[in-house]
Amino acid sequence: MKKRSQFQPSTALEDEQAHWQRTGEHCPANGWWVPANNDGGVYFITQGSIMPASGGAPIWWKPFTGRLERL
């Protein structure tokens, strides 16, 4: 079975942008992802999956570094 890595968030903006992924690229690590323009929800995407479009348009995705609230 393939070993999967968990995304480790960074603090520097340049480091953060280096981890951004575009629609159609393979997800580099399991984790929660949000649209880079913060227009949308938070999605769990698994490593190796294709990064999805949003509203039918390609977008940039960035790792979610906030806190998820339970409903």
Secondary structure as the mmCIF struct_conf table of DSSP 4:
data_model
#
loop_
_struct_conf.conf_type_id
_struct_conf.id
_struct_conf.beg_label_comp_id
_struct_conf.beg_label_asym_id
_struct_conf.beg_label_seq_id
_struct_conf.end_label_comp_id
_struct_conf.end_label_asym_id
_struct_conf.end_label_seq_id
HELX_LH_PP_P HELX_LH_PP_P1 SER A 5 SER A 5
STRN STRN1 GLN A 6 GLN A 6
HELX_LH_PP_P HELX_LH_PP_P2 PHE A 7 PHE A 7
BEND BEND1 THR A 11 ALA A 12
HELX_RH_AL_P HELX_RH_AL_P1 LEU A 13 ALA A 18
TURN_TY1_P TURN_TY1_P1 HIS A 19 HIS A 19
STRN STRN2 GLN A 21 ARG A 22
TURN_TY1_P TURN_TY1_P2 THR A 23 GLY A 24
BEND BEND2 GLU A 25 GLU A 25
STRN STRN3 HIS A 26 HIS A 26
HELX_LH_PP_P HELX_LH_PP_P3 CYS A 27 CYS A 27
BEND BEND3 PRO A 28 ALA A 29
STRN STRN4 ASN A 30 ASN A 30
STRN STRN5 GLY A 31 PRO A 35
TURN_TY1_P TURN_TY1_P3 ALA A 36 ASN A 37
BEND BEND4 GLY A 40 GLY A 40
STRN STRN6 TYR A 43 ILE A 45
TURN_TY1_P TURN_TY1_P4 GLN A 47 GLY A 48
BEND BEND5 SER A 49 SER A 49
STRN STRN7 ILE A 50 ILE A 50
HELX_LH_PP_P HELX_LH_PP_P4 MET A 51 ALA A 53
STRN STRN8 SER A 54 SER A 54
TURN_TY1_P TURN_TY1_P5 GLY A 55 GLY A 56
STRN STRN9 ALA A 57 ALA A 57
STRN STRN10 TRP A 60 PRO A 63
BEND BEND6 GLY A 66 GLY A 66
HELX_LH_PP_P HELX_LH_PP_P5 LEU A 68 ARG A 70
#
